[in-house]
Amino acid sequence: MENIRGCSVFTGKNIKIGFEKDVIVEVTELSDSKRLPYISPGFLDTQVNGYYGLDYSSGNLEQSDVMQITRML
């Protein structure tokens, strides 16, 4: 099993993440207070502010604009 160590962005405590074949098999809290780099899951921002030159925040947004963005996505 391979592992990585870091500071959890959720708890601020040091953790060790064990994985095998790209699958996480264990997460354990470490008792040491050594300063480690932060470690976190990959966050994904799914917010869409517009598309293809059409902006949801535009003062002149029409229903047809929203429909067009939806079709293009």
C-alpha positions as CSV (number, residue, x, y, z in Angstrom):
1,M,0.0,0.0,0.0
2,E,1.2,3.5,-0.9
3,N,0.4,6.5,1.2
4,I,0.6,10.3,1.3
5,R,0.6,12.5,4.4
6,G,-0.8,16.0,4.8
7,C,-2.9,18.4,6.8
8,S,-6.6,17.9,6.3
9,V,-8.4,21.0,5.1
10,F,-11.5,19.9,7.1
11,T,-10.0,19.3,10.5
12,G,-6.6,21.0,10.4
13,K,-5.0,17.8,11.7
14,N,-2.4,15.7,10.0
15,I,-3.6,12.6,8.2
16,K,-2.2,9.7,6.2
17,I,-4.2,8.5,3.2
18,G,-3.4,4.9,2.2
19,F,-4.3,3.8,-1.3
20,E,-3.9,0.7,-3.6
21,K,-4.4,0.8,-7.3
22,D,-5.7,4.4,-7.2
23,V,-8.4,3.5,-4.6
24,I,-8.3,5.0,-1.1
25,V,-8.3,2.2,1.4
26,E,-7.8,4.1,4.6
27,V,-7.5,7.5,6.2
28,T,-5.9,7.8,9.6
29,E,-5.2,10.7,11.8
30,L,-1.5,11.2,12.7
31,S,-0.4,12.2,16.2
32,D,2.6,14.3,15.2
33,S,2.4,18.0,15.1
34,K,4.9,18.4,12.2
35,R,3.7,21.1,9.8
36,L,2.6,19.3,6.6
37,P,1.1,20.7,3.4
38,Y,-2.7,20.8,3.1
39,I,-4.4,17.9,1.5
40,S,-8.0,17.9,0.2
41,P,-10.3,16.3,-2.2
42,G,-10.5,17.8,-5.7
43,F,-13.1,20.5,-5.5
44,L,-15.1,21.1,-8.6
45,D,-17.0,24.4,-9.3
46,T,-20.0,23.6,-11.4
47,Q,-21.3,27.1,-11.5
48,V,-22.0,28.5,-14.9
49,N,-22.1,32.3,-15.3
50,G,-22.9,32.2,-19.0
51,Y,-21.5,30.7,-22.1
52,Y,-20.4,31.7,-25.6
53,G,-20.7,35.4,-25.0
54,L,-24.0,35.3,-23.2
55,D,-23.9,36.3,-19.5
56,Y,-26.4,35.4,-16.9
57,S,-25.6,38.7,-15.0
58,S,-26.3,40.8,-18.0
59,G,-28.9,43.5,-17.5
60,N,-30.5,42.7,-20.8
61,L,-30.7,38.8,-20.4
62,E,-33.7,37.4,-22.2
63,Q,-35.4,34.0,-21.7
64,S,-34.2,33.1,-25.2
65,D,-30.6,33.7,-24.1
66,V,-31.0,31.2,-21.2
67,M,-32.6,28.6,-23.6
68,Q,-29.7,29.1,-26.1
69,I,-27.1,28.6,-23.3
70,T,-28.9,25.5,-22.1
71,R,-29.0,24.0,-25.6
72,M,-25.3,24.8,-26.3
73,L,-24.1,23.2,-23.0
